[in-house]
Amino acid sequence: MNTKTINIANKNVVITGANSGIGFQVALQLASQGANIIMACRSLDKAKRAQHELLAKVPGANISILTVDVSEPESIAAFAQHFEKQVGSLDILINNAGIVTPNLSHNSAGYELHLATNYLGTFALTGLLLPFFTKDEHTRIVNVGSVAHRFDKFDFDDMGWQKGKFIYWKAYARSKVAIAAFTLELHRRLQKHGSNTLSVGAHPGLAATDIGQKTGVTTVKTRFGQWTQDKIVAWIVAQPAEGAMSIVHAAVGEGVAGGSYFGPNGWFEIKGRPAEARLNPQARGTEFGKQLWSVSESMTGVSYLSSIDSEQDKSSCIAIN
Ligand SMILES: NC(=O)c1ccc[n+]([C@@H]2O[C@H](COP(=O)([O-])OP(=O)(O)OC[C@H]3O[C@@H](n4cnc5c(N)ncnc54)[C@H](OP(=O)(O)O)[C@@H]3O)[C@@H](O)[C@H]2O)c1
């Protein structure tokens, strides 16, 4: 794997969920390479604390904050407006924000929260920010996936869990099937529209972040919690900085191709150096990708690059580079 990186000095990089875990480490590594980091976070207080920490580690770095709750459509629309006014141009978008929660919960539009946060928010945010990408040859959209996506299947007939019993890890896995399929479908559509922007996926393996503790999934009260507390497992799991490496590679690795998907190269893709990672076959399906795209447009009300199937539609497509 080529370990050289593209030059990102003074390039604008938006990272969702940059205040913690993997997102924080990605922000740190890209700020160290001279990028202007726009932290897209839901809590201003947490973002300010993280910004302070980043500036202590990379003095003089250009790190700003724009708040967004990626599970909420109105917040995403407001973010895009603020971005246009306050920043205006974009080189790299890293869709990293994500949750795991044991309870069946919903956003204000009534969509199940894993789906709304981990996938639909990414779909909508990407569409609304697409017009701001520069014409630079190195623009990229990086979507953060998970190994978990290989262990379930997305179900268009039960996205709200009205039929099947809600199982949180399946809801998480399905949201990550969606983001993997979205990454590939976005790649196909960007290519078809002659865009320079690359759509790339990456997952961090298994990293010791706070993602489970925030909602009680990884406390000792649950079986999964007991498992993660186990000393041997703790030894196997990566630290956040190591988990961030695949995402950083997807964002700035030289020679990265659109439609690629990276993860750690170690046992079971848990940790290691960035390498091509395994995808759920469902996520690779082009018919599945098309269907997901059209369902996502209806669910979010954000339409873009929709003319892939019909030459006639081209005039209604939004302008991109
Ligand atoms: N850690 C792992 O082993 C692992 C494995 C596979 C995939 N991943 C993926 O890696 C990504 C980062 O997770 P992490 O492990 O670094 O967890 P984390 O430390 O909890 O970071 C998640 C980030 O997403 C933010 N976020 C959550 N919901 C949001 C919302 N509605 N709007 C805006 N921001 C929101 C969080 O903000 P708050 O701080 O305000 O909650 C936090 O900044 C996620 O997509 C996750 O699925 C992680």
Ligand as a Chemical Component Dictionary entry (heavy atoms), coordinates in Angstrom:
data_LIG
# 
_chem_comp.id                   LIG 
_chem_comp.type                 NON-POLYMER 
_chem_comp.pdbx_formal_charge   0 
_chem_comp.three_letter_code    LIG 
# 
loop_
_chem_comp_atom.comp_id 
_chem_comp_atom.atom_id 
_chem_comp_atom.alt_atom_id 
_chem_comp_atom.type_symbol 
_chem_comp_atom.charge 
_chem_comp_atom.model_Cartn_x 
_chem_comp_atom.model_Cartn_y 
_chem_comp_atom.model_Cartn_z 
_chem_comp_atom.pdbx_ordinal 
LIG N1  N1  N 0  -14.719 2.642  18.006 1  
LIG C1  C1  C 0  -14.874 1.581  17.238 2  
LIG O1  O1  O 0  -14.416 0.470  17.557 3  
LIG C2  C2  C 0  -15.603 1.702  15.943 4  
LIG C3  C3  C 0  -15.713 0.529  15.170 5  
LIG C4  C4  C 0  -16.345 0.621  13.940 6  
LIG C5  C5  C 0  -16.820 1.836  13.503 7  
LIG N2  N2  N 1  -16.711 2.947  14.292 8  
LIG C6  C6  C 0  -17.251 4.201  13.772 9  
LIG O2  O2  O 0  -16.336 5.266  13.974 10 
LIG C7  C7  C 0  -17.060 6.495  14.043 11 
LIG C8  C8  C 0  -16.578 7.292  15.242 12 
LIG O3  O3  O 0  -16.924 6.595  16.424 13 
LIG P1  P1  P 0  -16.008 6.584  17.722 14 
LIG O4  O4  O 0  -15.706 5.176  18.035 15 
LIG O5  O5  O -1 -14.912 7.563  17.580 16 
LIG O6  O6  O 0  -17.059 7.052  18.824 17 
LIG P2  P2  P 0  -17.192 8.391  19.673 18 
LIG O7  O7  O 0  -15.934 8.677  20.397 19 
LIG O8  O8  O 0  -18.442 8.260  20.432 20 
LIG O9  O9  O 0  -17.353 9.499  18.535 21 
LIG C9  C9  C 0  -18.553 9.638  17.839 22 
LIG C10 C10 C 0  -18.675 11.081 17.434 23 
LIG O10 O10 O 0  -19.915 11.231 16.718 24 
LIG C11 C11 C 0  -20.624 12.292 17.331 25 
LIG N3  N3  N 0  -22.063 12.170 17.126 26 
LIG C12 C12 C 0  -22.895 11.181 17.522 27 
LIG N4  N4  N 0  -24.155 11.464 17.179 28 
LIG C13 C13 C 0  -24.125 12.672 16.572 29 
LIG C14 C14 C 0  -25.104 13.511 16.021 30 
LIG N5  N5  N 0  -26.397 13.180 16.022 31 
LIG N6  N6  N 0  -24.714 14.684 15.459 32 
LIG C15 C15 C 0  -23.422 15.052 15.453 33 
LIG N7  N7  N 0  -22.442 14.304 15.976 34 
LIG C16 C16 C 0  -22.788 13.128 16.538 35 
LIG C17 C17 C 0  -20.259 12.212 18.801 36 
LIG O11 O11 O 0  -20.622 13.408 19.459 37 
LIG P3  P3  P 0  -20.810 13.426 21.068 38 
LIG O12 O12 O 0  -19.423 13.405 21.653 39 
LIG O13 O13 O 0  -21.546 14.693 21.297 40 
LIG O14 O14 O 0  -21.587 12.183 21.436 41 
LIG C18 C18 C 0  -18.777 12.002 18.666 42 
LIG O15 O15 O 0  -18.125 13.205 18.381 43 
LIG C19 C19 C 0  -18.536 6.123  14.107 44 
LIG O16 O16 O 0  -19.112 6.279  12.822 45 
LIG C20 C20 C 0  -18.519 4.656  14.479 46 
LIG O17 O17 O 0  -19.647 3.964  14.028 47 
LIG C21 C21 C 0  -16.118 2.906  15.509 48 
# 
loop_
_chem_comp_bond.comp_id 
_chem_comp_bond.atom_id_1 
_chem_comp_bond.atom_id_2 
_chem_comp_bond.value_order 
_chem_comp_bond.pdbx_ordinal 
LIG N1  C1  SING 1  
LIG C1  O1  DOUB 2  
LIG C1  C2  SING 3  
LIG C2  C3  SING 4  
LIG C2  C21 DOUB 5  
LIG C3  C4  DOUB 6  
LIG C4  C5  SING 7  
LIG C5  N2  DOUB 8  
LIG N2  C6  SING 9  
LIG N2  C21 SING 10 
LIG C6  O2  SING 11 
LIG C6  C20 SING 12 
LIG O2  C7  SING 13 
LIG C7  C8  SING 14 
LIG C7  C19 SING 15 
LIG C8  O3  SING 16 
LIG O3  P1  SING 17 
LIG P1  O4  DOUB 18 
LIG P1  O5  SING 19 
LIG P1  O6  SING 20 
LIG O6  P2  SING 21 
LIG P2  O7  DOUB 22 
LIG P2  O8  SING 23 
LIG P2  O9  SING 24 
LIG O9  C9  SING 25 
LIG C9  C10 SING 26 
LIG C10 O10 SING 27 
LIG C10 C18 SING 28 
LIG O10 C11 SING 29 
LIG C11 N3  SING 30 
LIG C11 C17 SING 31 
LIG N3  C12 SING 32 
LIG N3  C16 SING 33 
LIG C12 N4  DOUB 34 
LIG N4  C13 SING 35 
LIG C13 C14 SING 36 
LIG C13 C16 DOUB 37 
LIG C14 N5  SING 38 
LIG C14 N6  DOUB 39 
LIG N6  C15 SING 40 
LIG C15 N7  DOUB 41 
LIG N7  C16 SING 42 
LIG C17 O11 SING 43 
LIG C17 C18 SING 44 
LIG O11 P3  SING 45 
LIG P3  O12 DOUB 46 
LIG P3  O13 SING 47 
LIG P3  O14 SING 48 
LIG C18 O15 SING 49 
LIG C19 O16 SING 50 
LIG C19 C20 SING 51 
LIG C20 O17 SING 52 
# 
